[in-house]
Structure formats: C-alpha cells, structure tokens
Amino acid sequence: MSSFAAMRDPSLRLAVVEALNKARKLDLGDIPPATHQYRVNRKTLHALLSLKISDRALAGITELWWDAGGQPLQHRIWPMWHGEDDTFYVHKLAGIEALTGLTKLTLATDADLEPLLELPKLKSARLNLAGASTPPRARRTAHPQGQARHRGPQPDPHVRGRLTLPR
C-alpha cells in the first residue's frame, strides 16, 4: 500500500492533492466535473481520492494549507460549500508522517495532533481546532513554534459521513 493510500482521512488526502495541484505536479484534467451544486459529488470525490500519488511526490510537499473553506478542490467536489460545517475538516492525521519535507502547515482539524511530532522539518503549524477532542498533551507538544487556536464551526456529528474513501 502506498503512503497516500495509507492516509485514511479523505480530507487529508484531498489536502495533499490540492498541494500537488497548486505546485503543478499533478494533472486533474481527467477528474469528472461536479454534477450537483448543493451536495458532495461522490464521483468527483472518489476520482480525486483514488489518484496514484508517489511517495516521492509526498516527500516533496513543503507546505500544506487546508483551512475551513475556500479551497478550489473543495468547490470542485461541492461547488456551493463555503465552510459552514466540518465536512472538509481533517479528522485523522494518521499517514501525515509521509510528508517528510513539510515545513509549514495550516489545517482545520479536530484530530489528535500526536502524528505531527513525526514531522522533523515542521517549523510552523497554524491549526484551527474544532471541538475538544484533541488531548491537552498533544496540543501543548505538537510543535512549540506552531500556533493552535480554535476557530470556525463546531463539529457536526451528522455531517462526518459525507466524505468516504472509495472502495
């Protein structure tokens, strides 16, 4: 299993795809366009999550920016979504250690931050924390130079099922 496939959180995978797309290291030309404006387009989502991303490409990512709303990839999946809920929040950081070159991180998350300790080059982390599911120890120790602050909507337990990994 590739390191990209080992990332079990759909939003973390999407953040990686967005970073590679912005760096022009990934062609999304074959991804089907959204067919619905007011909901998650599963065909588009699953095509993005099923992309083959090499470990070398993952290691080359130096900045990951996945905030609560406004990402082009989010609007490609759900055109009328504007950050009003936690649909695109990263709920699990498992697998982020494959981003060995990561130096700067901006993330909307309610995940345990412990995996960030495995990123040796990480210099800056701006985390928009949702809810209170992050253990205090992980918040304190994730990275002393990073900033952790709560901003944005509270997680909605009814929304989490919207993004799923393809089978």
N, C-alpha and C positions, 0 to 999 in steps of 0.2 A: 504494500500500500504506500502511495506517495505521501509526502508530508502534507500536501494540500488536501488530499483525501482524508488524512488523519484529523484535520480540523473539523470537529463535529458540530460547530456552531455555524449555521448558514450565514449569519451576518458577518462573522469573522472572515469567512471565505469571500463574501461579497466585498468586504473592505480590501482584501488582498487583490481581487480582480480590479477594483476601482484604482488602486495604487499603480498596478501594472498598466492599466489602460491610460491613466494620466501621463505615465512615463513613456507612452507609445511603445511598450514592449509586449502588447497584446492586441490582437485584432478582433474586434467584436462584430465584424461585418456579417457573420452568419447567424447571429443571435436573432431569433424571431422578435418582431416588434410587439408591443403591448396591444392587446385587443380590447381591453376594458380600461376605462379611466378611473373607476372608483373602487377598485379592489386589486389584490395581488394577482398578477398574471402568472400562473403556475408554469406555463410552457416557457416563458421568458426566464423565470427564476430557475427552473431546473436546467435549462441550457447553460446558464451562467455558472451554476454550481457544479456542473459536470465537465467543465473545461479541464483540460490537462495542463497543469502548471508544474514546471520542473522545480526540483529542489534548488537548482542554481538561480532560477528567477526569484524564488522566495528569499534566498540569502542576499540578493541584490537590492531588496527593498530597504530604503533608509528612513522613509517617513510614511507613517500610516495615519490617515485622517478620516475618521468615520464618526462624525458628530450626529446629533439627533436632528436630521433633516437637511435637505438642500444638496444631497449628493446626486450627481447625474444618474448614477446607476440605480439609486432608489426610485427615481422618477421613470426610469426605463421599465422597472418592474411594476410600479404602482404610480401612474402619472399624476394623480391628484393627491398624493400623500405629502404632507408638509410637516411631519414631526409631531403630530397631535397625540400619538401614543407610542408605545415601546416596541412596535413591530420590528424595527430595524436595530434595536439595541443588541449589543453583544452580550449573550447570557452565559457563555463559557469561553474561557481563554485557552483551554487545552489545545495544544498544537502551535501556539504563537511562538514557541521557542525555535521553530524552523526559520523565523525571520532573524537570522543571526546578525545581519547588518543593520538592524533597526536602531536608529539613534533618537527619533522623535515620534511620539505617539499622542494622538488626540482621539479620544474614544468615548462614546456613550455606552455605558455598561452598568450592569448590576451583578457582574461576575465576581468570583473570588479572584483577587489580584495576585495571589501567590505565584502563578506562572510568569509574571513579569520579572521575577527575581532571576529567571533563567536567561535574560537578555543582557549579556555583558556590555554591549555598546550603548544601551539606552541611556541617554543623557537628560531627556525631558519627557515628562508624561503629563498631559492635561486630561483628567478623567472627569467626565460628567456622570456622577454616580446617581443611580436611580434606586430608590428603596433603601432598605437597611440590611440587605442580605450579605454584604461584604463584611467579613470578620474584622474587628478593630485592629488586630495584629497585622493583617495583610495591608490595611490602609496605611498604617504607620511605616511599614518596612518596604513597601513596593519599590520606591526609589526616593531617597531623601531630596533629590533635586526636583522631582516632579511635583505637580500640584494636584491635589484631589479636592474636588468641590462638588456639591450636589446642585444640579440644575436640571430643569426640564420636568417632564411629566413623571408621575409615579407609575411604576409598572402595573399594567392591567393584566391580571391572570387570564382573562378571557381572550386576549389577543395573541399570546405567545405561540399558539399552534399555527399561526398563519404561514410562517416560513418553515418549510421542512426540507430535508435533504432528499434528493431523488433516490429512488430505489434501484 
